[in-house]
Amino acid sequence: MQLKIAFVLTHVAACWPCVVLDAAPAHVIFAAMSDTAPSAAAPLIVIDLQTGMFDGRFAPPIHDADAIAERSRALIDWARHSGRKVAFIRHDGPEGDPLAPGASGWPVWPPLGQAADEPTFGKRVGNAFSNPELAEWVAGQGAKDVVLIGAQTDFCVAATVKGALAEGLGVTVVSDAHSTLDSIEEKAPAIIARHNEAFAGQGARMTTTAKLTEG
């Protein structure tokens, strides 16, 4: 149990400084929820879907872990088949953390099937764009927007939404392809729903796995 608590706290501590959710009135939030498709050049960015988020060895798996993995695989296939690039973000935790470099929880979750030519960008804080190589890679695709999925909703996903917008990029969040853990105050489904509204209020386009893969 101590290991599980330590995993959650260290991951939260790394991501927390980057997370700021701007409040918006409900009518603004829902007006921002657009079904506009991402551009043809928009790459798929897979945030922190690492072994430690799924295997339950040191912490509970993220909420709905099997379904998140299945939807993520479907979105990765969609991106490849539509000619989009895919990048994986890997959180590099501090020494002794389950997500520390070399730890069992650190690698990208193997069942996602990362291809050899799909890059991994490391980070030590929540915002994936804290690694300048990610923005350079996105620009190299000729992309003006990105599609985001991953974990954890309320930490590194939220920080990366904010970071991408700060880079001047359009953002599409796949509302059913990011997840988190229960907090003391709130269950994961409520956290996810609340953040989906917040992402829309910040200006992100919201969509679902089915709308992208079956559209």
C-alpha positions in Angstrom: 0.0 0.0 0.0 2.8 2.4 0.8 4.2 1.8 -2.7 0.9 2.5 -4.3 0.5 5.7 -2.4 4.1 6.7 -3.3 3.4 6.1 -7.0 0.4 8.3 -7.0 2.0 11.1 -5.0 5.2 11.2 -7.0 3.4 11.3 -10.3 1.0 14.0 -9.0 4.0 16.0 -7.6 5.7 16.0 -11.0 2.6 17.0 -12.9 0.8 19.3 -10.5 2.8 22.6 -11.0 1.8 22.6 -14.7 -2.0 22.1 -14.2 -4.2 25.1 -14.3 -7.9 24.7 -15.3 -9.5 27.9 -16.4 -13.2 28.2 -15.3 -15.7 29.0 -18.0 -19.5 29.5 -17.9 -21.5 26.4 -19.0 -22.8 28.1 -22.2 -19.2 28.9 -23.2 -18.0 25.4 -22.4 -20.6 23.6 -24.5 -20.4 26.1 -27.4 -16.7 25.2 -27.6 -17.4 21.5 -27.9 -17.0 21.2 -31.6 -17.1 18.2 -33.8 -14.7 19.9 -36.2 -12.2 17.2 -37.4 -8.5 17.7 -36.8 -6.5 18.7 -39.8 -5.0 16.0 -42.1 -1.5 16.8 -40.8 -2.4 16.7 -37.1 -0.3 14.1 -35.3 -1.6 11.8 -32.6 0.2 12.4 -29.3 -0.1 9.5 -26.8 0.6 10.9 -23.3 2.2 8.7 -20.5 0.5 5.4 -21.4 3.3 3.6 -19.7 3.4 0.1 -18.2 2.9 1.5 -14.7 -0.5 2.9 -15.7 -1.8 -0.5 -16.6 0.0 -3.4 -14.8 -1.2 -2.7 -11.3 2.1 -3.7 -9.8 2.7 -0.6 -7.7 -0.6 1.3 -8.1 -4.1 0.5 -9.3 -4.4 0.7 -13.0 -6.0 3.8 -14.4 -9.8 3.8 -14.6 -11.2 1.6 -17.4 -7.6 0.6 -18.3 -8.5 -2.2 -20.7 -10.9 0.0 -22.7 -8.4 2.9 -22.7 -5.8 0.6 -24.2 -8.3 -0.7 -26.8 -9.4 2.8 -27.8 -5.8 4.0 -27.9 -4.8 1.1 -30.2 -7.8 2.0 -32.5 -6.7 5.6 -32.6 -3.1 4.7 -33.3 -4.3 2.5 -36.2 -6.6 5.4 -37.4 -3.6 7.8 -37.4 -1.4 5.4 -39.3 -4.0 4.6 -41.9 -4.9 8.3 -42.4 -1.3 9.2 -43.0 -0.8 10.9 -39.6 2.3 10.6 -37.5 2.2 9.2 -33.9 4.4 10.2 -31.0 4.5 8.8 -27.5 5.2 10.8 -24.4 7.0 9.1 -21.5 7.1 10.5 -18.0 10.6 10.2 -16.5 10.0 9.9 -12.8 12.6 10.5 -10.0 14.9 7.8 -8.8 12.9 5.1 -6.9 9.6 6.0 -8.6 7.7 3.3 -10.6 8.0 5.6 -13.7 11.7 6.3 -13.2 14.0 5.5 -16.2 14.8 1.8 -16.1 12.0 0.9 -13.7 9.4 -1.7 -14.7 6.6 0.8 -15.0 8.6 3.2 -17.2 8.3 1.8 -20.8 5.5 2.6 -23.1 2.8 0.0 -22.6 3.8 -2.8 -25.0 0.3 -3.8 -26.1 -0.1 -0.4 -27.7 2.3 -1.6 -30.4 4.5 1.4 -30.8 6.3 1.2 -34.2 10.0 1.5 -34.5 9.7 4.8 -36.4 7.3 6.4 -33.9 9.3 8.6 -31.6 9.2 8.8 -27.8 9.6 12.2 -26.0 10.6 12.2 -22.4 9.5 14.7 -19.8 9.9 15.3 -16.1 6.9 17.6 -15.5 3.3 17.4 -16.6 3.4 19.4 -19.9 4.7 17.3 -22.7 5.7 20.5 -24.5 8.2 21.2 -21.7 10.4 19.0 -24.0 11.2 21.5 -26.9 11.9 18.6 -29.2 8.1 17.7 -29.2 7.2 21.2 -30.6 10.0 20.9 -33.2 8.7 17.5 -34.2 5.1 18.7 -34.6 6.3 21.7 -36.7 8.3 19.3 -38.8 5.1 17.5 -39.8 3.7 20.8 -41.1 1.0 20.6 -38.4 -0.8 23.4 -36.8 -2.8 21.2 -34.5 -2.5 18.0 -32.5 -4.7 15.2 -31.2 -4.2 14.2 -27.6 -5.0 11.0 -25.7 -3.4 9.4 -22.6 -3.0 9.8 -18.8 -3.5 11.2 -16.3 -6.5 13.3 -17.2 -6.1 15.8 -14.3 -2.4 16.0 -14.4 -0.3 15.4 -17.5 -3.1 15.5 -20.0 -4.4 18.7 -18.6 -1.0 20.2 -18.5 -0.3 19.2 -22.1 -3.6 20.6 -23.3 -2.6 23.9 -21.8 1.0 23.6 -23.1 -0.2 22.9 -26.7 -2.5 25.9 -26.6 0.3 28.1 -25.3 2.4 26.9 -28.3 -0.3 28.3 -30.6 -1.5 24.9 -31.7 -5.0 23.8 -32.2 -6.0 20.9 -29.9 -8.3 18.0 -30.3 -8.9 15.9 -27.2 -10.5 12.5 -27.6 -12.9 12.6 -24.7 -13.1 8.8 -24.1 -9.4 8.0 -24.6 -7.8 9.6 -21.5 -8.1 8.5 -17.9 -6.9 8.8 -14.4 -7.2 7.3 -10.9 -9.8 8.1 -8.2 -8.8 10.9 -5.9 -9.7 11.1 -2.2 -12.5 13.5 -3.0 -13.7 12.4 -6.5 -14.1 9.2 -8.5 -12.2 9.0 -11.8 -15.3 9.2 -14.1 -16.3 12.5 -12.5 -12.7 13.8 -12.8 -12.7 12.9 -16.5 -16.1 14.4 -17.2 -15.2 17.6 -15.4 -11.9 18.0 -17.3 -13.6 17.3 -20.6 -15.8 20.3 -20.0 -12.7 22.4 -18.9 -10.7 21.4 -22.0 -13.6 22.6 -24.2 -13.8 25.8 -22.2 -10.1 26.4 -22.9 -10.7 26.1 -26.6 -10.0 22.4 -27.3 -12.1 20.6 -29.9 -13.7 17.6 -28.3 -14.4 14.3 -30.1 -14.7 10.6 -29.4 -12.8 7.5 -30.6 -15.8 6.4 -32.7 -16.2 9.8 -34.4 -12.5 9.7 -35.5 -12.2 6.0 -36.4 -15.6 5.5 -38.0 -16.0 8.9 -39.6 
